[in-house]
Amino acid sequence: MTRHNRDYWESIAAGRLGEPVEFFRDGGSALSEDELAATGEVAGLKVLHLACSMGDECISFAGLGAREVIGVDISPTHLATGQAKAAAVVVIVDLLEGDLTEIDPGLTVF
């Protein structure tokens, strides 16, 4: 099942680029008002985003001053797109390939 899921996301990755670099450079955020209200102030905090796709929300959290942003997704192509965007926007995010069904619930990442 995991292989099929990864294969699916990889098959559509070329058509899913998310927001362009200029959007973030111009101060744009991929986070909706509801998401911003739910997360609250993230400046100085660590953020973990599961199923981050190409990392647009991760880039947004980094732009809001999160001191460490980790994103996890199953698609290496989406992650590469996100890492390239983050570098172009000049924010630091750590985008990791992983299967969310295999994350150890006792794992301490922070």
N, C-alpha and C positions, 0 to 999 in steps of 0.2 A: 504494500500500500504506500509506504513512504517513497519508494522509487517512482511509482506512478505519479504521486503528488509532485515530487521534484521535477519529473519529466514534463508534467503539465506546465508548471510555472516557468520552466526553462523554455518551453515551446512558445510562450507568449511574451517573453522578456523583451524581445526586440521592439515590440509595440507598446511597452509600458515603461516610459522614461521618467514619469513623474514631472515635477516642476523643473523648469530650466534654471541653470545657474544664475541668470540675471534676476529671476524672481527673488532668490535669496539675497543676492547682492543689493537689491533695491529695498530690502527690509521685509520681504514677504515671509509669511509663516504658513506651513502646511497644517498647522493646528487650528481647528475650529474654535469659535468662542466657547462652545460647550466643553471642549477638551481642555482649553486653557483654564476655565473655571474649575473643572474637576481636578486638574493637576496642581493648581495653585502656583505659588512662586517656586521656581526651580533653580534660581541663581545660587551657586555654591553647592548644589546637591548632586548626587549621582543618580543617573536615570538608566533604567533597563527597559528596552522596548522589544517585546517578543513579536515575531512575525512582522519585522520592520520593512520588508520588501526592499525598495531602493533607498531607504533611509531618509526620506524627506522629513518625517517627524523628528528623527534623530538630529538632523541638521538644524531644524527649528529649535529643539531643546538646547543644543549647543549655542545657538545664536541668542538664546535667552539667558545665557550665563551658567548653564549646568556645568559643573567642574569636570564631570566624566559622563560620557554617554556611550552605552553599549547597546547595539542592536543585534538581534539574532534572526536569521531567516534561513530557509531551506534552499533558496536559489542563488547559486554562486554568481550568475550573471547579474541579477538584481543587486547583489552586494557590491560587485565591481562597479556598477553604474553609480551607486550611492557613494562609494569611497572616492571615485573620481570627482563627483560633484562636491563632496565635502572638502577635498583638497583645493578645488577651484574657488570655493567660497571662503577658504582659509579658516575652517573650523576643524576641530579634532573630534572624530567619532571612531569608535572601534566596532566595525561591522563584522560579525562572526557567522560562519555557516554552521547551522545546527538543526537537528530534528527536535522539535518541541516535545514530541512524545517520549523522548529519551532523556530529557533534562531531569536530573536527580532533584527531587523536591527538597532534599536537605542541603543542596549546594549553596554555599555562601559565596556570592560574588562581590559583596561589598563589605 
